[in-house]
Amino acid sequence: MPDPIIIVESDPMWPAEFERLRVRAAAAVGDIAVAIEHIGSTAVPGLAAKPVIDLVVVVEPQDLQSAVERLVAIGYVHQGNLGVEGRDAFEVPKGERGHHLYVSPTDSEELRAQLAFRDGLRANPALAEEYEALKRELAVRFRDDRVGYTDAKSDFVIGASGP
């Protein structure tokens, strides 16, 4: 049985944990990374979230394969795009605290949407509060169904990410 979906209060240590993970990834891909971005709810100060850091390594399209190979070399397990175009996902190395690592090319529509959503939540506290309330409700309704939880949030996320 998968871990239940649990939303926790915002943790002031999330930025420091992102930074630790960013430094680790940058050691492998820093010379080809355009950016390493903190995405997802833990990237929005004050927003309750699942306590899992999401980060994305942004590279030029021609550097995508090299980034994948370098992250595999430091213990990440490449999982392909898991059905999301413009984003490659990785399983965390054994012994590492759980987090989500992705690599996206600079021309990725998925990347654009993720950054727009994060930035929208950061800039609009009322939108962030609305999203938090939705996540809390859905975490109860879809406690053991991650796909259902994610799908149920999608209309809100798409609407808030803009065109």
Secondary structure, DSSP 4 states (H G I P E B T S, - for coil): -PPPP--B---TTHHHHHHHHHHHHHHHHTTTEEEEEEESGGGSTT--B-S-EEEEEEE-GGGHHHHHHHHHHTT-EE-TTTT-TT-EEEEPPTTSPPEEEEEEETT-HHHHHHHHHHHHHHH-HHHHHHHHHHHHHHHHHTTT-HHHHHHHHHHHHHHHH--
